[in-house]
Amino acid sequence: MKITRFISFFIHHTLLIACCLLPGISQAQDKPEFRGVWVATVDNIDWPGRGNYNPDLQKEEFIKLLNYHQSLGINAVIVQVRPVSDAFYPSEFEPWSEFLTGTQGQPPVPYYDPLAFMVEETHKRGMEFHAWMNPYRAVFNIGRSSIAANHITRIHPEWFLTYGDKRYFDPGNKEAQQFLTRVVKDVVKRYAIDAIHFDDYFYPYKIPGREFPDYKTYRQYGNGMSKDDWRRSNTDSIICMLSSIIKKENPKCQFGISPFGVWRNEAKDSVHGSKTNGAQSNYDDLYADILLWLKKAG
C-alpha cells in the first residue's frame, strides 16, 4: 500500500511540546512506545482514494487502512484533517475539503462526519488518533484547486500571500493567527482526539531566487528585529498560543510537531549543525526554532 511510504516510528523524533511550560509533560514520557503512521489526504495521497466520493466506500477504505496498520503494530494514526484551510469535518470556520467530496464546500452525500467516524474506529482498535493540520497552507494549487465562496481566502484576502503556485496565510498577520487558534480550539473542543499534530510546514520551503513576499507585514510589525528573527518570533508566538488553548480546552490532548529533519547546516552552526550543507533547515529557512521549544518544554 502506498501509505507505507509515510510510516514514521518515533518516540523522540515527534516533539510533544508545551512551549509555555504547561503541566503534563512528565506523564507523556511514561507512555508506551509511540508507533505512528501518517495518513495524507491532500491531493488524495493516502485516503480517500482519488475519485472516491462515496461515504460508504470511504468508510470501508479507512477501516481497511486501520486494520492493515494495526496488524503491523502501529498504535497511532496521524490523519490530515485540514490540508488547505478546509475540513474533513463540519466546520463553521472552513468549508468541506475538495479531497473528500470533489468540490470544496460540498458536504458528503449521504451525509456523515468523517472525523467523528475516524476517531471512533481508531479508538475501537486501541489506537490513538492525531488530527494533523497544516497551519498556513490555504490553496494547494492556484491554477486548479476548487475554492468555495466561504473559503477564508475569499473572505479575508488581505491575510494571504502568494508564493509559487500556492497561497499561504501571512504568518506575521495577527488576525490570521487568531483565526487559526479558533479553528484548532473548535476541533479540540468537539472531538475526542488524542492530539493536534503539525508537520514541518511553517514558513514554506524556499523557492530558489524568490523571496517570500511578507515585506509589508514586516514593515508594520518588525519592531527593529531582523527579518529572520521576526519570522521565527511569528512561528514561536503561534505555537505558544496553540499550546495554551489546547491545554486549556482539553488537558489530555497532546500537541505534536514533527519538524523537518535538518535543524541547521554545519556551515551556519558548528556546534549543533549537521553535515547537510545545502539542505534547507528549520532555523534558517522554515523559521522554526526547534531547540528553543525543546528548552521551554523542559
C-alpha distance (Angstrom), angle and dihedral (degrees) to the residues before:
residue distance angle dihedral
M1 . . .
K2 3.79 . .
I3 3.80 90.8 .
T4 3.81 88.8 74.8
R5 3.80 88.0 76.7
F6 3.79 87.7 71.2
I7 3.80 100.2 48.5
S8 3.80 110.0 129.9
F9 3.78 120.1 -174.0
F10 3.74 105.9 -165.5
I11 3.75 142.2 148.7
H12 3.78 102.1 162.6
H13 3.80 97.3 18.8
T14 3.79 91.7 71.0
L15 3.77 108.1 71.9
L16 3.80 111.5 -141.7
I17 3.75 100.5 -167.5
A18 3.74 141.1 -170.1
C19 3.77 100.8 179.0
C20 3.80 91.7 -179.5
L21 3.83 91.7 56.1
L22 3.79 92.6 -106.5
P23 3.84 119.8 176.2
G24 3.76 124.0 -99.8
I25 3.80 103.1 61.2
S26 3.81 93.8 112.0
Q27 3.80 91.6 56.1
A28 3.81 90.3 53.5
Q29 3.82 89.3 57.4
D30 3.82 91.4 57.6
K31 3.80 94.3 58.5
P32 3.80 122.1 107.9
E33 3.77 119.8 -96.7
F34 3.79 112.0 -59.4
R35 3.81 113.1 -128.9
G36 3.79 109.5 178.4
V37 3.76 137.2 174.7
W38 3.80 126.7 -157.2
V39 3.80 118.1 -128.8
A40 3.81 109.2 -164.9
T41 3.79 118.2 -159.4
V42 3.81 98.6 174.5
D43 3.80 109.4 110.6
N44 3.85 86.1 -1.4
I45 3.80 91.2 -80.7
D46 3.82 96.0 156.4
W47 3.80 110.6 -6.9
P48 2.96 139.2 53.4
G49 3.79 98.7 18.7
R50 3.78 114.8 -113.5
G51 3.79 109.6 -82.3
N52 3.81 93.6 11.6
Y53 3.80 102.3 127.5
N54 3.79 96.3 148.5
P55 3.83 110.4 111.0
D56 3.81 94.5 -148.3
L57 3.79 91.9 50.9
Q58 3.81 90.6 45.0
K59 3.79 89.5 54.6
E60 3.79 92.0 48.6
E61 3.79 90.4 49.3
F62 3.81 93.3 50.5
I63 3.81 93.4 46.9
K64 3.80 89.9 51.0
L65 3.81 89.3 50.0
L66 3.81 92.1 50.2
N67 3.79 93.7 47.7
Y68 3.80 91.4 49.2
H69 3.78 94.2 52.8
Q70 3.78 93.9 41.4
S71 3.81 87.2 56.9
L72 3.81 88.6 55.8
G73 3.80 92.6 54.2
I74 3.80 96.8 -101.9
N75 3.81 111.2 153.6
A76 3.81 101.5 -176.0
V77 3.78 138.5 38.6
I78 3.79 122.2 -153.5
V79 3.79 103.0 -156.1
Q80 3.78 123.0 -170.3
V81 3.81 103.9 -126.8
R82 3.83 98.6 162.0
P83 3.80 109.5 35.2
V84 3.83 101.2 158.7
S85 3.81 109.5 7.1
D86 3.78 88.6 -67.3
A87 3.77 130.8 105.5
F88 3.79 144.5 -118.9
Y89 3.81 86.8 -160.1
P90 3.81 135.8 48.6
S91 3.80 107.5 -77.9
E92 3.79 135.1 178.7
F93 3.80 88.5 -154.8
E94 3.80 105.7 45.9
P95 3.82 137.5 27.5
W96 3.78 127.9 -109.5
S97 3.81 111.8 -82.1
E98 3.79 120.0 -99.6
F99 3.81 87.0 -140.6
L100 3.81 88.2 65.1
T101 3.82 101.7 44.2
G102 3.80 106.3 11.2
T103 3.80 94.5 -111.4
Q104 3.78 123.6 63.0
G105 3.80 111.2 -116.6
Q106 3.80 95.2 22.8
P107 3.83 113.5 118.5
P108 3.81 122.8 -137.1
V109 3.80 115.2 -83.5
P110 2.95 114.6 -119.3
Y111 3.78 87.4 30.8
Y112 3.79 124.1 -113.2
D113 3.80 137.4 147.8
P114 3.83 106.2 -114.6
L115 3.80 94.7 -167.0
A116 3.81 93.6 51.9
F117 3.80 89.5 46.9
M118 3.81 93.8 48.7
V119 3.80 94.0 47.3
E120 3.81 91.6 49.9
E121 3.81 94.7 48.1
T122 3.80 92.3 45.1
H123 3.79 93.4 50.8
K124 3.82 91.1 47.1
R125 3.80 86.1 66.0
G126 3.79 94.9 48.2
M127 3.81 91.6 -109.3
E128 3.78 129.3 132.2
F129 3.79 121.7 -113.9
H130 3.81 116.6 -144.9
A131 3.80 116.0 -170.4
W132 3.80 104.8 -138.9
M133 3.80 114.7 -153.4
N134 3.79 132.0 179.4
P135 3.79 104.4 -138.9
Y136 3.79 103.9 -157.5
R137 3.81 111.1 15.8
A138 3.80 107.7 104.1
V139 3.82 107.3 164.5
F140 3.79 119.5 30.6
N141 3.79 96.8 -160.2
I142 3.79 121.0 3.8
G143 3.79 92.9 -155.8
R144 3.79 99.4 51.6
S145 3.81 112.3 12.6
S146 3.79 119.9 115.4
I147 3.83 109.3 -119.5
A148 3.81 118.5 -166.1
A149 3.80 122.5 -141.7
N150 3.82 89.9 -115.2
H151 3.81 95.4 48.0
I152 3.78 111.3 127.5
T153 3.82 92.1 -120.3
R154 3.81 88.0 64.6
I155 3.81 95.0 43.6
H156 3.82 96.5 45.6
P157 3.82 108.2 17.1
E158 3.82 89.2 162.2
W159 3.81 89.7 70.2
F160 3.80 93.7 63.5
L161 3.79 140.7 78.2
T162 3.78 129.1 -160.9
Y163 3.79 117.2 -134.1
G164 3.78 120.3 169.6
D165 3.80 109.8 -36.9
K166 3.81 94.1 -28.7
R167 3.77 138.4 77.7
Y168 3.81 122.0 -136.7
F169 3.76 138.1 -172.5
D170 3.80 108.9 -105.1
P171 3.85 100.1 -110.3
G172 3.82 90.5 -151.1
N173 3.80 93.6 56.5
K174 3.80 108.0 103.4
E175 3.81 94.1 -159.0
A176 3.79 89.5 54.6
Q177 3.80 90.0 51.5
Q178 3.81 90.6 52.1
F179 3.80 90.5 49.7
L180 3.79 92.4 52.3
T181 3.80 89.7 49.0
R182 3.80 90.6 54.7
V183 3.81 90.9 50.0
V184 3.81 92.4 52.4
K185 3.81 93.3 43.5
D186 3.80 90.1 53.0
V187 3.80 93.2 55.4
V188 3.81 94.7 44.2
K189 3.81 90.2 49.5
R190 3.80 98.0 47.9
Y191 3.81 104.8 36.5
A192 3.81 134.1 55.7
I193 3.79 92.9 -127.6
D194 3.78 120.9 155.9
A195 3.80 96.1 -143.0
I196 3.75 148.0 -2.4
H197 3.77 107.6 -128.3
F198 3.80 132.9 -163.5
D199 3.78 125.9 -171.3
D200 3.81 125.0 -155.9
Y201 3.81 101.0 -64.9
F202 3.79 106.9 112.6
Y203 3.77 108.6 122.9
P204 3.82 105.3 6.6
Y205 3.77 123.1 -98.1
K206 3.77 108.2 -87.9
I207 3.78 120.8 -99.6
P208 3.83 109.2 -142.0
G209 3.78 111.5 -103.3
R210 3.80 94.7 6.7
E211 3.80 125.5 100.7
F212 3.79 120.5 -147.2
P213 3.85 101.6 -106.9
D214 3.81 101.3 -125.8
Y215 3.83 95.8 118.2
K216 3.83 93.2 116.3
T217 3.80 93.1 55.0
Y218 3.79 90.7 43.6
R219 3.80 91.0 55.1
Q220 3.79 89.3 50.3
Y221 3.81 100.2 44.6
G222 3.82 106.9 15.8
N223 3.81 94.2 104.0
G224 3.81 93.3 -164.0
M225 3.80 95.9 -53.5
S226 3.76 122.0 130.9
K227 3.79 111.1 -100.4
D228 3.82 92.1 -111.5
D229 3.81 93.3 51.7
W230 3.79 90.3 45.3
R231 3.80 91.4 52.4
R232 3.80 91.4 49.6
S233 3.81 89.8 49.7
N234 3.80 89.3 54.3
T235 3.80 90.9 54.1
D236 3.81 91.2 45.7
S237 3.80 92.5 51.0
I238 3.81 96.1 51.8
I239 3.81 92.0 45.9
C240 3.80 90.9 50.6
M241 3.81 91.8 45.6
L242 3.81 92.8 50.2
S243 3.80 93.9 44.9
S244 3.80 89.7 53.9
I245 3.80 96.1 47.9
I246 3.82 93.5 45.5
K247 3.79 93.3 51.9
K248 3.80 91.6 43.5
E249 3.80 93.0 50.8
N250 3.81 97.0 41.1
P251 3.83 119.2 1.8
K252 3.82 90.1 -165.9
C253 3.80 93.4 58.2
Q254 3.80 113.3 96.0
F255 3.80 126.1 -144.6
G256 3.79 111.8 -140.1
I257 3.78 131.4 -172.5
S258 3.79 125.3 -174.8
P259 3.80 103.7 -166.1
F260 3.78 127.0 -162.2
G261 3.79 111.6 -79.6
V262 3.82 97.5 -113.7
W263 3.80 114.8 75.3
R264 3.82 94.9 -179.5
N265 3.76 135.8 -30.2
E266 3.79 117.9 -103.0
A267 3.79 90.5 -118.9
K268 3.81 90.3 65.9
D269 3.81 99.4 33.1
S270 3.79 115.7 28.7
V271 3.82 92.4 -179.3
H272 3.81 103.3 47.5
G273 3.79 101.9 11.4
S274 3.79 123.1 108.7
K275 3.80 130.0 -134.5
T276 3.78 91.2 -96.7
N277 3.76 101.1 113.4
G278 3.78 110.8 178.6
A279 3.79 96.7 21.7
Q280 3.78 119.6 118.2
S281 3.78 112.2 -108.6
N282 3.78 140.7 -153.7
Y283 3.78 96.6 -117.5
D284 3.79 102.6 39.6
D285 3.81 103.1 30.8
L286 3.82 110.4 20.8
Y287 3.82 92.5 34.0
A288 3.80 94.4 -133.0
D289 3.82 112.8 140.2
I290 3.79 96.8 -154.6
L291 3.82 95.5 169.5
L292 3.80 90.5 55.5
W293 3.80 90.4 53.3
L294 3.79 91.2 49.5
K295 3.80 90.7 51.6
K296 3.80 91.9 49.1
A297 3.80 90.9 48.2
G298 3.79 88.0 57.7
